[in-house]
Amino acid sequence: MTRTDLRNAGAEVVDEEVVIDGQFTSSQSPADLPAFCVAIVEQFAHAGRPVSGA
């Protein structure tokens, strides 16, 4: 999907390596994989605890 497609579908598109929205974690491209992996590990480390924004 393009950024335009995402916006048209109601998404808020931001220019960040990693975005955490509640329990959903996303990134933009394979170049962001190192930051994405760190974020995922942190999410798992806090599993079972309330997540901000959830």
C-alpha positions as a Markdown table, in Angstrom:
| # | Residue | x | y | z |
|---|---|---|---|---|
| 1 | Met | 0.0 | 0.0 | 0.0 |
| 2 | Thr | 1.1 | 3.5 | -0.6 |
| 3 | Arg | 1.0 | 6.3 | 1.9 |
| 4 | Thr | -1.9 | 7.8 | 0.0 |
| 5 | Asp | -3.8 | 4.5 | 0.2 |
| 6 | Leu | -3.1 | 4.3 | 4.0 |
| 7 | Arg | -4.3 | 7.8 | 4.5 |
| 8 | Asn | -7.4 | 7.2 | 2.4 |
| 9 | Ala | -8.2 | 4.2 | 4.6 |
| 10 | Gly | -8.0 | 6.4 | 7.7 |
| 11 | Ala | -4.5 | 5.7 | 8.9 |
| 12 | Glu | -2.2 | 8.3 | 10.4 |
| 13 | Val | 1.1 | 8.0 | 8.5 |
| 14 | Val | 4.2 | 9.2 | 10.4 |
| 15 | Asp | 7.8 | 9.3 | 9.4 |
| 16 | Glu | 9.4 | 7.2 | 12.2 |
| 17 | Glu | 11.5 | 4.1 | 12.3 |
| 18 | Val | 9.1 | 2.4 | 14.7 |
| 19 | Val | 5.6 | 3.2 | 15.8 |
| 20 | Ile | 3.9 | 1.6 | 18.8 |
| 21 | Asp | 0.2 | 2.1 | 19.0 |
| 22 | Gly | -1.2 | 0.1 | 21.9 |
| 23 | Gln | -0.2 | -3.4 | 21.2 |
| 24 | Phe | 0.5 | -2.9 | 17.5 |
| 25 | Thr | 4.1 | -2.3 | 16.5 |
| 26 | Ser | 5.1 | -1.3 | 12.9 |
| 27 | Ser | 7.9 | 0.0 | 10.9 |
| 28 | Gln | 8.3 | 1.4 | 7.4 |
| 29 | Ser | 11.0 | -0.6 | 5.7 |
| 30 | Pro | 13.6 | -3.4 | 6.1 |
| 31 | Ala | 16.2 | -0.6 | 6.9 |
| 32 | Asp | 14.2 | -0.1 | 10.1 |
| 33 | Leu | 14.6 | -3.7 | 11.2 |
| 34 | Pro | 17.2 | -3.1 | 14.0 |
| 35 | Ala | 14.9 | -0.6 | 15.7 |
| 36 | Phe | 11.9 | -2.7 | 15.1 |
| 37 | Cys | 13.5 | -5.7 | 16.7 |
| 38 | Val | 14.4 | -3.7 | 19.8 |
| 39 | Ala | 10.9 | -2.5 | 20.1 |
| 40 | Ile | 9.4 | -6.0 | 19.7 |
| 41 | Val | 11.8 | -7.4 | 22.4 |
| 42 | Glu | 10.7 | -4.5 | 24.7 |
| 43 | Gln | 7.1 | -5.3 | 24.0 |
| 44 | Phe | 7.6 | -9.0 | 24.9 |
| 45 | Ala | 9.5 | -8.0 | 28.0 |
| 46 | His | 6.5 | -6.0 | 29.2 |
| 47 | Ala | 3.9 | -8.6 | 28.2 |
| 48 | Gly | 1.1 | -8.9 | 30.7 |
| 49 | Arg | 1.6 | -5.4 | 31.9 |
| 50 | Pro | -0.7 | -2.6 | 30.8 |
| 51 | Val | 0.5 | -0.9 | 27.6 |
| 52 | Ser | 0.2 | 2.8 | 27.3 |
| 53 | Gly | -2.5 | 3.7 | 24.7 |
| 54 | Ala | -4.2 | 0.3 | 24.9 |
